[in-house]
Amino acid sequence: MMSRLRETARRRRASGPPVREFPACRLLIAAAIAAVTGVPAAAQTWPSRAVRIIVPYTPGGGVDTVARLLTQKLAEQTGGTFVVENRPGAGGIIGAELVARAAPDGHTLLLSASEFGINPALREKLPYDPLRDFAFISQVAGVKFILVGHPSVPVRNLKELVAFARARPGELTYGSSGQGSGPHFSGEMFQLMTGIRWLHVPFKGAAPAAAALMGGEIGFLFSSTITLMPHVRGGRLRAFAVTGERRYSELPDTPTFAESGLPGYAPPLFYGYYAPAATPPELVRRIHAESARAITAPDAREKLARTGNDYPMSTPEEFGRWLRAQIAIWTKVAREAGIRVE
């Protein structure tokens, strides 16, 4: 079959100007190649139409920023069309359910944050099984979070903040991007480790939470460096500490939590990349390979570093094992903090 295809191509070249290939022709050729090589046509031809990357959050947050960088690089590499579709709501559940029910052909994917691993710890019933209804592509980025406060709060560092909160149990407020979100759990872990008591105020996304903090509606906020760094630089917010082993290069004067007297504070924050469960393994590997090439390109690495993220692209198998471990961690935090969402 391959010899006949090559002979046909040779005759077309010899007979004059090339004839335009239509999608059906491309699919037939790919199917023939797949028959010889054992690689499914779906993996050979991906993407064969527009690919939607579902972001289950509002625009402007950390996941949205990384997703738009990823779609831009994938379009450049493959010549295909990639679009970000924001489907916020219910702590990422609405967008995740959409992908779980989508056709397993690689054209509807999910890029979600830590909530994907938190929701099973919070909710007795989900409209999908996070471990059975998805194919794991990779961890796309490791995320740094900053604890920030309104400039009017009379504390300058983490030690002063803890003392201030202990003297006012239940009076201080901290915001997050939603009930059960990574920032929410970061605040609960902070409360458990310091012995303070403060009130959680959820918002419908990272950007609305940051706006509420700058407007004085809340006193403190946990969120990604992507969301908060411009406001800290502009003096609109005060940064107390950043997660991670090293300081954030774009805010070198902001210490880590360990440097600030809270060693061991390391909420497992991440951005994960998923496809519907029945997506063929060969297609998952193709998506993984193209996405890894995109996210580790020098210009993409530079942009991620500036926003405080790194790029720990893992294999699908590694990511699946790692995610199971994260669900166990969040389940422990939810139980100790007494958090439950019905």
Secondary structure, 3 states (H helix, E strand, C coil): CHHHHHHHHHHHHHCCCCCCCCHHHHHHHHHHHHHHHCCCHHHHHCCCCCEEEEECCCCCCHHHHHHHHHHHHHHHHHCCCEEEEECCCHHHHHHHHHHHCCCCCCCEEEEECCHHHHHHHHCCCCCCCCCCCEEEEEEEEECCEEEEECCCCCCCCHHHHHHHHHCCCCCCEEEECCCCCHHHHHHHHHHHHHCCCCEEEECCCHHHHHHHHHCCCCCEEEEEHHHHHHHHHCCCCEEEEECCCCCCCCCCCCCECCCCCCCCCCCCCEEEEEEECCCCHHHHHHHHHHHHHHHCCHHHHHHHHHCCCECCCCCHHHHHHHHHHHHHHHHHHHHHHCCCCC
